Amino acid sequence: MSQSSKKMKASERRDHILTLLKQKRTPVTGSSLAEEMSVTRQVIVGDVSLLKAANEPIVATSQGYMYMTDAKEDMAFERTIVCQHAGESTEEELNILVDHGVHVQDVVVEHPIYGDLTAQLRIANRRDVKKFIRKVESTNASYLLELTGGIHTHTIAADNKEALDEAEEALQEAGILLNQ
């Protein structure tokens, strides 16, 4: 009998969510989990929040939920960059980075009340960029950079230092990298 053909108890559902997330190396959307378990997406949001409160290393990315193991991505080099641009330049910024073989791990803005606000992005290629932009547009969501006059940081990672250097140079040429 499949999971969706029987009614699960809440604890069974959370165990199933945890098992699924641990098996996947790619993000799983709350909607797909909800559909599989015949519950609403809001029930999944609550379940994931309870799992996080139980110290399960689950992060919500723009593509869905991921279980974060201790193993880092297979990227040998990582650094933080500071950028400033309008929301309309987000796709250009992300495409520049991924076109240089760079993975965009997150975006961070410094809010005057809440301090650092971090969103996990996990963007590695143009398909991820397109999905992210499409999701922002379809939900009428705001980019975090709109809270800070366009200033934000990204943790970026690559297989080699040269890719990071070249990506930063391209961002500088595009007027996106904040001059230091």
N, C-alpha and C positions, 0 to 999 in steps of 0.2 A: 504494500500500500504506500503510495507516495505521500510526502509531507503535506501536500495541499489537499489531499482527499480526506484527511481526518483533522479534527480540531485538536490543536496542541495546547497544553497548559502553558502559561506564561514562562515558567522556568525552562520547559522543553524548547520553546521557541527561541529563547535567548541562547540556550546551548547550541541549537541548530544554527543560529546566526553566527555565533563564535566559530563553529566548525567550518561553515562556508567561507568566512573571511580568512581564516587561517589557511585554507586550501588555495585561495586565489592569490595571484601575484598582481592582479589588476583590480582597480576599484569596482565595487558592487553598489549599484544604486539602491537607495531606500525603496524606490518604487518597485524594482524587480524583486527585492526581498518581500515586500508587502504582497505582491501578486502571488509569489510562490507559496506564501503562508496564509493566504486568504484573509489578510488583515489590512487595515489602512496604513498608509505611509506614516501617519502620526504615531501609531502603535509601535512601528519600527524605530522611530526617533526616540520614543520613550525607552524602548528596550536597549538601544545603543547607549543612551545616557546612563542607564542603570549599569550596563557592562563597564562603561568608562569609570563610573563611581566605584566599581569593584576593582579598579586598577588594571583593567584590560587595556592594552595599548592600541586603541582604535582611534583613527583620525578620520575626520570628514574632509574630503577633498572636493574640488569642483566637479570631479567625475564620479564621486561616490565614496563609500566607506572602505577603509583599508586597515588591515591588522598589521601593525608595525613590529617587526621582529628586531632583535638587536643587530642583525646584519644590515649594514648600510647598503645602499644601491651599489652596483659594481663600479662606481665612479671613484677614481683615485684622488681627484683634486676637487676642492670645494672652496668657495669664497662668497663673501657678501658684497653686493654692489649697491650703490645709491643712485636712484633714477628720479627724474622729474619730467613729467609730461602731462598732457590732458588725456582724458579717457579715450578720446578718438585715436590716440597713438598706441593704445595697448596692444592691438594686433600686430602692428609694425614692430614694437619692442620684443614681443614674444617670438615672432618669426625670426628676427635677427638672431636671437639667442639659440633657438633650436636649429637654425640653418648652419650654425657653427658647431653643432654636435653637443650643445650645452643643454642640460636638464634644468628646468626652473622648479626648484623645490617648494618655494613659498613666496609670499609677499607679506611685508610687515609695514605698518604705519604707526606713528607715535601719536596717539590721541591725547588731547590735553587733560581729559578727565580719567580715562581708563588705562592710560599708559600704552604699552605696545600691544597692538592687535595683530595677530598672525593668522593667515589663512594658508592652509596646505594646498598647493597647486599640483605638483607632480606632473608637470608638462614636459614632454620629451620630444615631440615632433609636431609637424604642421597639423596633423589630424587632431591632436590634443588641443592645439591652439584654436582651431576652427570650432571644436565642440565647446570649449570654454567661452569663446566669444558668442556663439549661438545661444548658449544657456543664459548668459548675462542679458542678451537682447530679448530673448523670449520671456524672461521673468521680469523684465524692467528693473533689474537689480542695479545698484550703483557700484562702481569700482571703489575699493577702499581708498585709493589715492585721492578721491574727491573730498575726503575728510581732511586732507593735509596740503591743499594747494598743489597736488600732483607729486609731492615728495614721498617716496617709498623705497624700501630695500627689498632685494631678492637674495635668497641663498641660491647660488647656482653651482652646478657640479658638472665635471667632464672627465673623460678618460685621461686627458693630458692638460698640462698647464697652458700650452700654446692655444688650445681651443678657447680657454677662458680669456686669455690675453687678446686674441683676435675678436672675440665677441665683444669685449669691452671697447676695443678700438672702433668697431662698427657702430656700437651704441653712441660713442663719442662723436663720430662723424655725422650721425643722424640727429644729434642734439638732444639725446635722451639721457645720457649719463650725466649726473650732476657733477659739475666741475669741483675739484677738491682744492 
